[in-house]
């Protein structure tokens, strides 16, 4: 569990929750924030930036998402390696996770790892001009929506020699 992230991380996380909630409104799926504990195995729990479950029992008053269908991690420099490495191994071991979404913070880029079989995951890359397609939920929305109100540092490329 991490607290005290950057304002950019917080803004992107809020945008993720908003876009998923709007896209799934009225349907059986529920969007959970990083406050929701997600069970990946009998002994492993994580707190992703967002998780979605479409399972009926998840709608009660429990304190743990038991059947996550999709999880989202907003990358930060201190956690990106872990999110792409060991944490992804943990998510792959959970049979209900169908897609794992990584949202970059320094640039408009989203990686979606999609389960093709028990042992095969495919990587789908989305950039600033793309619609983010999430097949496990049958939804899509513009990648740029996840970056609304995010201020990126100025391009520091030297253009004086042109």
C-alpha positions as CSV (number, residue, x, y, z in Angstrom):
1,X,0.0,0.0,0.0
2,X,1.4,3.4,-1.0
3,X,0.3,6.9,-0.1
4,X,1.7,10.3,-0.9
5,X,2.0,10.1,-4.7
6,X,2.4,13.0,-7.0
7,X,-0.4,15.3,-8.1
8,X,0.0,13.9,-11.7
9,X,-0.5,10.4,-10.4
10,X,-3.5,11.5,-8.4
11,X,-5.1,13.3,-11.3
12,X,-4.6,10.3,-13.7
13,X,-6.0,7.9,-11.1
14,X,-9.1,10.1,-10.7
15,X,-9.5,10.3,-14.5
16,X,-9.2,6.5,-14.7
17,X,-12.0,6.0,-12.1
18,X,-14.2,8.6,-13.9
19,X,-13.8,7.1,-17.4
20,X,-14.3,3.6,-16.3
21,X,-17.3,4.5,-14.1
22,X,-18.9,6.5,-17.0
23,X,-18.3,3.7,-19.5
24,X,-19.7,1.0,-17.2
25,X,-22.7,3.0,-15.8
26,X,-25.9,1.0,-15.7
27,X,-24.2,-2.3,-16.2
28,X,-23.3,-5.2,-13.9
29,X,-19.6,-4.1,-13.4
30,X,-18.3,-2.1,-10.5
31,X,-15.3,0.2,-10.4
32,X,-13.2,0.3,-7.2
33,X,-10.6,2.8,-6.2
34,X,-7.2,2.1,-4.6
35,X,-8.9,1.8,-1.2
36,X,-10.3,-1.6,-2.2
37,X,-8.2,-4.6,-1.4
38,X,-8.0,-7.1,-4.2
39,X,-7.5,-10.8,-3.5
40,X,-5.3,-12.6,-6.1
41,X,-4.7,-15.8,-4.2
42,X,-5.4,-17.3,-0.7
43,X,-2.4,-15.3,0.7
44,X,-1.8,-12.4,-1.7
45,X,-3.7,-9.1,-1.7
46,X,-2.9,-5.9,-3.6
47,X,-4.3,-2.4,-3.8
48,X,-4.3,-1.4,-7.5
49,X,-5.1,2.2,-8.5
50,X,-8.4,0.8,-9.9
51,X,-10.1,-2.5,-10.2
52,X,-13.2,-3.7,-11.9
53,X,-15.4,-6.7,-11.0
54,X,-18.5,-7.8,-12.8
55,X,-19.4,-10.6,-10.4
56,X,-22.7,-10.4,-8.5
57,X,-21.3,-11.2,-5.0
58,X,-18.9,-8.2,-5.3
59,X,-21.8,-5.7,-5.0
60,X,-22.3,-6.3,-1.2
61,X,-20.7,-4.7,1.8
62,X,-17.6,-6.8,1.9
63,X,-14.1,-5.3,2.1
64,X,-12.3,-7.3,-0.6
65,X,-12.7,-7.7,-4.4
66,X,-12.6,-11.4,-4.8
67,X,-13.1,-11.7,-8.6
68,X,-11.3,-8.8,-10.4
69,X,-11.8,-8.8,-14.1
70,X,-9.5,-5.9,-14.9
71,X,-6.9,-4.0,-12.8
72,X,-5.2,-0.7,-13.4
73,X,-1.9,0.6,-12.2
74,X,-0.8,4.2,-12.8
75,X,2.9,4.0,-13.1
76,X,5.3,6.0,-11.0
77,X,9.1,6.0,-11.3
78,X,9.5,4.2,-8.0
79,X,7.0,1.4,-8.8
80,X,7.1,1.0,-12.6
81,X,9.6,-1.9,-12.5
82,X,7.6,-3.7,-9.8
83,X,4.3,-3.1,-11.6
84,X,5.7,-4.6,-14.9
85,X,7.6,-7.4,-13.1
86,X,6.5,-9.2,-10.0
87,X,3.2,-7.5,-9.6
88,X,2.3,-8.6,-13.2
89,X,3.3,-12.2,-12.2
90,X,0.8,-12.0,-9.3
91,X,-2.0,-10.6,-11.5
92,X,-1.4,-13.4,-14.1
93,X,-1.8,-16.0,-11.4
94,X,-5.3,-14.8,-10.6
95,X,-7.7,-16.7,-13.0
96,X,-10.3,-14.0,-13.1
97,X,-8.0,-11.2,-14.3
98,X,-8.5,-10.8,-18.0
99,X,-6.8,-7.5,-18.6
100,X,-4.0,-5.6,-16.8
101,X,-3.7,-1.9,-17.7
102,X,-0.6,0.2,-17.1
103,X,-1.0,4.0,-17.5
104,X,2.2,5.9,-17.9
105,X,2.7,9.2,-16.1
106,X,5.4,11.2,-17.9
107,X,3.8,10.6,-21.4
108,X,0.4,9.7,-22.9
109,X,0.9,6.0,-23.2
110,X,-1.2,3.0,-22.0
111,X,-0.2,-0.6,-22.1
112,X,-2.9,-3.3,-21.9
113,X,-1.9,-6.9,-21.2
114,X,-4.7,-9.1,-22.3
115,X,-5.1,-12.8,-21.3
116,X,-5.2,-15.0,-24.4
117,X,-5.0,-18.3,-22.5
118,X,-3.7,-19.5,-19.1
119,X,-0.1,-19.1,-20.2
120,X,-0.3,-16.5,-23.0
121,X,-0.8,-12.7,-22.5
122,X,-0.7,-10.2,-25.4
123,X,0.5,-6.7,-25.2
124,X,-1.6,-3.9,-26.8
125,X,-0.1,-0.4,-26.9
126,X,-2.2,2.8,-27.1
127,X,-1.0,6.3,-27.7
128,X,-2.4,9.8,-27.5
129,X,-4.5,9.6,-30.7
130,X,-5.9,6.1,-29.9
131,X,-9.2,4.8,-28.4
132,X,-8.4,2.6,-25.4
133,X,-10.1,-0.7,-26.1
134,X,-10.9,-3.0,-23.3
135,X,-12.3,-6.2,-24.6
136,X,-13.0,-7.8,-21.2
137,X,-15.5,-5.1,-20.5
138,X,-16.6,-4.3,-24.1
139,X,-15.8,-0.6,-23.7
140,X,-13.5,2.0,-25.2
141,X,-12.7,5.7,-24.7
142,X,-10.0,8.1,-25.8
143,X,-6.6,7.7,-24.2
144,X,-6.4,11.5,-23.8
145,X,-9.3,11.3,-21.4
146,X,-7.0,9.7,-18.8
147,X,-4.7,12.6,-19.0
148,X,-7.2,15.4,-18.7
149,X,-5.8,18.3,-16.6
150,X,-2.3,16.8,-16.5
151,X,0.5,19.2,-17.2
152,X,3.5,17.6,-18.8
153,X,7.0,19.2,-18.5
154,X,8.1,21.4,-21.5
155,X,10.0,19.6,-24.2
156,X,13.6,20.4,-23.4
157,X,14.9,19.4,-26.9
158,X,17.3,22.1,-28.2
159,X,15.7,23.6,-31.2
160,X,18.1,26.6,-31.6
161,X,20.3,24.8,-34.1
162,X,17.6,24.5,-36.8
